Amino acid sequence: MALPAKKQFKYWGIAALVFAVVMWALGDVLLPFVLGAAIAYMIDPIADRLEAWGMSRSGAIAAITVGALLVFLLMLLVVVPTLIYQMIDLVNVLPQLVQDARSFANEHFPAVFEQDSRIHQAITAIAQTLQLRAVGMLQSIAGSAVSLLNVVVLLVIVPVVSVYLLLDWDRMIDRIDALLPRDHQPVIRRIASEIDAVLHSFIHGMGTVCLILGTYYAVALMIVGLNFGLAVGFIAGLITFIPYLGALIGGALAIGLALFQFWGDWVSIGLVAGIFAIGQVAEGNFLTPKLVGGSVGLHPVWLLLSLSVFGALFGFVGMLVAVPVAAALGVVARFLTEQYLNSRLYLGLGHRDADSE
């Protein structure tokens, strides 16, 4: 006999509460394991494909590991040093750029800097809010990813965790499936398969989109001759998974740098703006529809809300799990909506009477 719905809700609620408490208390300790699990999840389809081609599971993982090491070493030798230098130079030059922008605005728009003007007060309030938010976010990231867990330790633990999870991934899934409550097994399997489809489409699709656009922005901006073009392209590509935000932040940063570097050379400034316009058109009309598809169901507002809430509650680890949790909640919400639309609560007694006739 199945447990009453009230008791089931109680037990599942307690389990969710325990999970949230563990995430909050051990988030920093769990960081390498969450990263390792995320990497294993993303690479598992490749291992399955290699197995289908006749390789053993161990051989497939060994091939993937060797390939990943070669790519990592290539990036470390060719791209990473230049990127790091450009990021450091960009951070160092930003105060001077802000000062130049302030001088330009003070010369052409003096009303903005009058102490009693509403525009000045509004700009000051916005700047203070952004500064506080940025400092808080940097402290959270530094506290969770650097202070408590050394970066070197992360670089060692994460690959080891990923390899072990990849070796046992299929067995773990089978074991979890065997432990599912018998009464709810079909529903849980259906929801889990839908969540997996959403995550697969979003992570693999958007990861490819981010890589393509980041490479395009970086190469195009360096060809134009923009200083820090590689760093700007990296930033824009990294946050492209949030629709429009990557192009907005990257475009604003690139055009701002272009205005100071190419002032008077409107062709070069127009080329920089055109690069991001072309990237946005390509993303919206070709890349995202082809690589991600329209059935992912992760609305940009829902994604931003999840990142903000989980980042505030659980720090950097919360931001890592925000996307899968948002996908899971979206699938569950659609399932509950479907159940509601087929229920007597929605259809009413009149519908039942009409069917009986």
N, C-alpha and C positions, 0 to 999 in steps of 0.2 A: 504494500500500500504506500502510495507516494505521500511525502510530507505535505502538510497543509501549506497553502501559499504564504500565509503569514510567517510561519517558521522558516520557510525557504528565503523569504525576503530578509528576515532577521539574520540568518547565517551568511547570506551573500553580502549583506551590509557590513557585518563584522569583518568579513574577509577584505572588503574594499577599504575599510577603516585601518585595518592592520597594515595593508599594503601602503597606504598613504603615510602612516606613521613611520614605517621602515624607510620609505623614500626620503622623508624629511630628516630623519635622524642619521641615516647612513648614506646620504646622497653622495658625499665626497668619496667615501670608500667604494661605492658601487660604480663610480665613473668609468674605470677601465673595463669593468665587466659589461656595462651597458654599451660602451663603444664596441667591445669585442662581439657582443651579441648582434649589434646592428650591422657590423661588417660581415659576420657569418650569414646573417639573413640575406644581405645583398648579394653575396658571392655564391650561396647555395645553388641557385639556378644554373650557374656556370658549371659547378661541380656535377650537378645532375646531367647536364648536357654532355660533359666529357665521359661520364659513366655510360650514357646511352651510346656513345661512340666506341665503347669497348674497353675503356680504362677502368681500373679498380678505383674504389673510393680513395684509398691512400695515394695512388698514383695521380689521380685528378687533383687532390689537394696539394701534393708536392709540386705539380706543374703550375698550379695557380700561385703557390708561394714563391717559386722561383721567378715567375713572370712579374709578380708584384714587387719583389726585391729589385729586379732589373729596372723597372719603371721608377721606383723610389730613388735608386742610385742615380739614374739619368736626371731626374728632377732635381736631386740634391746637388749635382755637379753643374747643371746648366741653368736652371730656372730659379731655384730657391735663393742663391746668393744675390742675384740681381734684384729679385723681389724684395728681399730683406733690406738691402741698401736703399731701394726706392721708397719703401715704407718708412724707414727711419728718416730719410731726407724729407719726405712729405710731412711727417709729424713735426720736424724741426722748422720747416718753412711755413707751416700754417699760421703761426702767430704773426709773421711778417705780412702774409697775405691778408689776414684779418685787419691788421693795422693799415695796410694800403687801401683796403676796401673802405675802412672807416674814414680815411682822409679823403678818398674820392667822394663818398657820400656827404661828408661835411662840407666839401667845396661846392657840390652841385645841388644838394638838398639840405640846407642848413636847418630847416624847420624840424628835421628829424632829431637833431641833437639839442634842441631847446628843452631845458629841464622841465618846464611846466607843460609842454605839449603832450597831448594824449598819445601821439604816435611814439614819442620817445619812451613814455611810461610803458606802453604795450610791448615795444621791442625789448626793453630792459627786463620786463617780467618773463617774456618768452625765453630770452637768453638765459636767465637764471634758472628757469625750469629745466631747459635742455641740459644745462651744465650739471645740475643736481642728478638728473636721470642718467647722464653719461657717466658721471663719477660712480654712482651706485652700481651701474651695470659692470663697469670695469672692476670695481672692488669685488663684486660677486664672482665674476669670471676668474679674477686673479686668486681669490680666496679658495675657490673650489678646484681649479685646474693647475695652479702653480704652487700655492703655499702648502696644501695638505698632501698633494700627490705630485711629486716631482715629474717634470716632463720626460726625463730620461726613464723613469719608472713606467710611465704610460707607454712609451715607445717599446718597452720590453714586454709588459704584461698584456697589452691589447692584442698584439699578434699571436701570443701564446694562447690566450683565451679564444681568439677567433679560430685557430687551427683545431683546438680540442672540440669546440662546439661544432665545427664543420664535420669532423670525423663522426660525431655521434648525433648529428642533426636529425636524420630520418628516424633513428631509434628513439630519440627524445620525443619526437612528434607522435610516433606510434604509442609510446608509453603514456603520454598525456591523453591521447585519444582513448586508451583503455581505461583511464581513471575517470572519464566523464560520467556524470550521473546518467543512468540508463534511460530514465524518463525524458530527459532533456537532450540526449545525445544528438538526435537529428537536427534540432533547432540550433544547438551550439555549433555543430559542424557547418551548418548553412551560414550562420553569422560569421564564423571564423574564416570560411572560404571567401566570403564577400570582403571581409577586412583584409585578408591576404591579397585579394585582387586589387583593392584600392591602394594598399601600401606598395604593391609591386608596380602598379602604373605610376604612382606619384614619385616614389623614390628613384626607380630606374629611369623613368621618363624625364623627370625634372632634373635628375643628376646629369643626364646627357645634355639637356637643354642648357644647364648652367655651364657645363664644360665647353659646349660649342660657342655660346655667347661670350663667356669669359675669354676664350682664345681669340674670338673675332674682335672684341673690344680692345684687348691688349695689343694684338698685331696691328690693327688699323690705326690706333692712336700712336703707336711707335712709328708707323710709316709716315703719318702726318707730321711727326716731330714733336709731339707733346711731351713735355717733361713728366716723369712719373706715369707714363702711359701704361706700363706693365702693372703697376700697383693699382691704378684706377680700374683697369680691365679686370684684375683679380677681385677687387671689391664688388664691382658691378655684377660679375658672374657668380660670386659667392652667394649673393642675396637675391638672385633672380628667381629662386624657388617661391618667393613671395611676389605674386604678380604685380607688375608696374613699379615695385619698390626698387628693384635693381637698376632699371633704366632711369628712374627718377633721381636716386641718390648718385649713381655713377654719372649720369648726364649733368647734374648740377655741379658736381665736383670737377668733371672734365671741362665743362664750359667756363666755370669760374677760373680754373687754371689757365685755360686758353685766353681768356680776356686779359689776364696779367702778362702772359707770355707773348701773345700775338696782337697786343693792342694796336689798332690801326690796320692790321692785316686781316681784313674782314673775310677774305677767302678762306684762310686757315681756320678762323673761328667758325665759319659756316660749315667747313668740312668736319670739324669736331662735332658740331650739333647734328650734322647729317649722318654721321656714324651711328649715333644713338637712335636717331629717327629710323634708320634702316634696320637696326637691330630690333627695335620695338615692333616694327611692321613684320619682320621675319618671325619673331617669337609668337606674335598673336595670330598670324595667318598661316604659318607653315609648321614651325617647330613644335609648339605646344599641342596643336590639334593632331599632328602626326605621331608624336612621341609619347604624349600623355593621354590624349583623348578627352572626350567630354563626359565620361562616366565616372571620373574619380570622385567627385562629390565633395571636395574640400574647398569650400568657398574662401576667398581671400580674407574676408572679415573674420570668419570662424577660425582660420589659421592664425591670424594675428592675435585674436583673443586667447587662443590656446597657448601660444608662445609667451604672451604677457603673463597670463595667470600661472602657468607652470614654472616660468622663470622666476616669478616673484615668490612662489611657495617653496620651490625645491632647488633654486639656483641653476647652475649650468646644466646639471643632470636633468632637471625639469624641462629645460629647453630641448634637450636631446629626445626625451620621450613625448614631447608635446605633439609632434606630428602623428606618431602611431596612435596615441590616445585620442587625438582629434578624429582620426579616421575611424577608430573603433566606436566612438560615441556617435559619429555620423551614421554609421551602418546600423547601430542599435536604434537610433532615433527613427531611421527609415523603416526598420522592422516594426517598431512599436506603432508608427503611423499606419502601416499596412494592416496590422492587427486591429487597430481602432476603426479603420474604414470598413472592415468586415465584421465588426462587432454589433451587437444589438444596441449598444450605447449610441452609436452613430446612425445605424439604419432605423432603429425604433421598432415598435410593435407593428406599425402599419405595414412595413416591408415584409415581416414574417407572415402577416395575414394575406398579403397579396401573393406571396409565393405558395401558400397553402391552397389558394384557389386555383 
